[in-house]
Amino acid sequence: MSQSEYEALSVEAASVVEQPSAWARVRRNTSVRIGGAVLLLLVAVALLAPWLGTVDPSLFDPGSRDLLPGKYGEITTLEGETLHHRFLMGSDSYGRDIYSRVIYGTQVSLIVGLCTAVVALAFGIALGLVAGFLRWLDGPLMRTMDGVMAIPAILIAIALVAMWKGSLPTVVVAIAIPEIPRVTRLVRSLVLTIREEPYVEAAISLGTPTWLIMVRHILPNCIAPLVVQGTFICASGILTEAILSFLGVGLPPDIPTWGNVMAEGRAQFNEYPHNIFFPGIFLAVTVLAVNILGDGLRDTLDPKMAKRA
């Protein structure tokens, strides 16, 4: 081997060694930083809601209805004590503090989004692995998934919530069911490619149990796309929950959610737009942050996107 060829191979080997890891690329991505920082701030707001919220979001006083942001009014506690209170974001038509309801609504929205993503991913991964690896189940499962996807997601959610009592588990399941076929199709497409790899064929020839091949050899190679898909499901779940509550078919009105706050203020939007403006801002920022985080993860975890970058 000549000296020039040796130097060329050394440079190529050094470039391969110096390539940053996936975690390093994630940390360097601007979208991940921005979206992650905003989400961490929202998580902190949700955890600190009992201290950040100025009063109990369910407390009201008829004499403090429809106050503008920054105005002072009175709120009657459960013990019958009357408090002189400043409504930072105004009050609704029942005299409740919108600021406290928006702060506590952060808890509900993040819980719904996270639980929806977990439920959809859990069922979608299981069905996708079975459909992609067991050919005789592929047809019936995917035709069922196609039938579910043919129905608009919001209609499925409304029908399921209308059938059952409106509660947090019911809303999570109703939002997650339309997302399961999308995860199933994603996992199935990945499995159809991975199962043709030599190490999977070697495991099959050695008599490795099917479930062990799925868990040990196939599932780990699907993690990166599923993480990205999970962020988009989380954002969709937060938005769908707000839509259901706004339409009056989601969580009960006494639970402080952004959708409920906006639903209560839509009748007086022209006179008191702050009833919808403040929860709408929180909703938009949350969904935007989750989508930005998902875009950043896609750019760094997808090999094609990372190579292009």
N, C-alpha and C positions, 0 to 999 in steps of 0.2 A: 504494500500500500504506500502510495506516494505521500509526501508531506502535506500537499494541498488537500488530498482526499481525507487524510487524518484530521486536519484542522476543520474541514467542512463537517465531518461527522461529530467532532467535539462541540462545534457551535450548535448543531442540531440537537445533540443530547442535552446541552446546557439549557436550550430554550424549552425543551420538554420538562426538565426538572424544575425550571423557574416558573412554570405556569402556576398561577394562584389556584388554591383550592376553591371548591364551591362556596364554602363558608366565607372565605376572603372576598370572593366576588360579590356575595350578597351584602356584606358589610360596606363595600365600596359603592354600591349602587345608590344613586341619589334618590330614586323613587322609593326604594326600600327604606331609606333613612327618613324621608319625609312622611310617608305613610305610617311607618312604625312609630315615629315620634308622636304623631297625632293620635294614633290608637292608644299608645301608652298614656297619653294625657287623658283620653276619654275613660280608660280603665281606672285611672286614679280618681277621676271625678265620680265614677260609679261606686268605687270602694269607699270614698270619703263622703258620699251623699248624706249620711246622717249628721255630719259636721258642716258640710258646705250648705246644705239646705237650711234656710233660716227658720222654717216652721214645718210642722207636719203637713204634707201635701193634701191631706183630706180635711183639714180644718177650714172653715169658711165662716163668713159673717155677712148677712144680707145687706148690712149698711155699707159694705166695702165692695160692692159689685162694680165691675167695669171701670176700674181705676187705671189711669195711664201709668206708664213706667216711671218709677221714681216717686210716686205719690204715697202719702201716708194714709193709713186706715186702721181699722180695728179687726182683730181676729179673736174669736171665742175658743178657748181651749176645752178639752174634754172635761176638765174639772170645773168649768164654768167661769174661769178667769178671763177677763178681757185684756188683750195685749195691744198696745199701740205699736203698729208694725209698718215698716216701709216696704212697699211692693216694688222690688227692683225691676221686674219685667211686667208690672201691672197685675191686674186681677181679672178673673173670668166672670161670667154672668152669675156664678154662685158665690163670689167673694173669696175664691181660693187663690193662693199665691202661685202665679204661673212659674216664677223662678224655681220654687221648690219642686213643682210638678215636673218641670223640664229636667232638673238635676236627677230626681229619682227615676225619671223615664229613661235615663241613660242605662241604668241597671237592667231594665226590662229589655231594651233593644239589644244590648250586647249579649244577654243571656239567650234571647231568641235566635240571634244570628249564629252564635257559637253552637248551640244545641242543634239547630237545623243543619249546619254543616256536618256535625258529628254523626247525626242519624242518617243523613243522605249518603255520606261516605261509607259508613259501616255496611248498610244494605247494598249500596252500589258496588262496593268492592267484592262482597260475597257473590252477588249475582254475576258480576263481570268475570270473576275467576272461573265460576262454573260454566258460564256460556262460552268462554274462550277456550277452555281446556277440555271440556266434555262435549264433543261434537254433537252427540245425540240430543243434548239439551239446548243446544244453541238456537235452533229454529223456534221452538215454543217460547223460550224466554224472551228472545229478541222481538218476536211478533207481539208479545204482551207489552214489552217496553214501548214499541211503536204505537200501540193503541193508547197507552197512557200519554205519550207525547203529543198525540193528535188532539187532545183536549187542552184548551188554554189553562195554564197553571193557576191563574187567579180564580177560574170557575171551579176547579177541583178543590182549592182551599176553601172557598165560600161554601161549597156543598158539604164538605166534611165538617166544618165548624157549625153549620146549620144543623147537621145530624146529631152532633154531640154537644155537650155543654161547653160554652166558651170559657176555656181555662188555658193556662200556660202550656201544659202538655198537649192539649188538643190543638192549639195554634201551631206548636212546633211540628207535630206530626202532619198536620194539614199542609204546611208549607214545605216540609221535607219530601213528601211523597212525589210531587211533580219533578223534584230534582233527582230522584233516584235513577230514572232512565238515562239521564245525561251522564251520570257517573258510570253506570253500567256499560254504556256504549264506549266510553273512554277506556275503561279497564279492559273490556273485551278486545278492543283494537290493539292495545299494548300486549295482551296475552297472546294473541294470534301471531305477533312478531317474535316475542321472546321464546315461545315454546319451540321454535325452529332452531334456536341456538344450540351449539354442540354440547354445552354443559347440561342443558335440560334433557337432550336426547341421551346423554350418558347416564343421567340419573334414572331415566325411564328404563334403560337397558339393564341397569343394576337392580331393578325391582324396587326402587324407592316408592313408598306409598304416595298416592296422588295428592292427598292433602299436604304432605310434607314438601312435595315439589312446589305446590302453589305457595306455601308460606315461606319456604327457605330460598327458593330459586327465582320465583316469578314476582311475588309481591314486593320485595325490596327494590326491584328495578322499576316499579310503578310509583314510587313515593313522590318523586319530584313533580310529575304532572298532577298528581292528586293534591299536593299541597297548594299548587296554583289554583286548581279547580275549587278547592275548599274555600279559598278567600273570596272567590266570586259568588259561591253559594251563600256565604255569610252575608255579603252585601245584599244579595237578592232577598235573603230572609228578613233582614232588617227593614228593607223597603216594603216587602209584601206585608209584614206585620203592621206597618204604619197604614198601608192601604186598607187592610181589613178593619183596623180600628177606626179609620176615618169613615168607612162605609157603615160602621155600626155592627159588624158581624165578627169582630175580633175579641179582644179581651174586654171584660166588663168595664163600664165607664168609670167605676170608682177606682180602678187601677191606673196610676199615673203613667201613661205612655205618650209618646210624641203624637201618635195618631189620634188618641183620645183628646188630647189638648187641642189639636187642630180641628177635630170634629165638633168640639164644643164651641169653638170660636168662629166657625164658618158662617153662622147665621148673622153675625154682627161684623163681618169682615170690613165692610165699608167704613163703619164708625170706629172700630177698634181692631185695626190690622195686626197689632202686636200679638194678639191671641194666636195667630197662625205664623207670624214672622219668626219669632224666637224658636219654637220647636222645629219649624221648617229649616232654619239655619243649622241647628244641631243635626238634624237628619241628613241634610245635604253634605255637611262636612264629614260625617261618619261614613256614609256610603262612598264618598269620593276618596277618603283615606284608605278604606279597605280595597277599593279598585286600584288605586295607585300602588299599594303594597303588592297586590296580585300581579300587576304589570311588571313591577320590578323583579319579583320572584320568577316570573316567566322569562324575562330577559336574561337572568343569571343562571337559572337551573336548566333551561332548554339548551342542549348542546348546539343546535343550529343557530339560535339567537345569540348565545354567548360567543360562538366563533365569529359571527358577523360583527358583533360589537368589538 
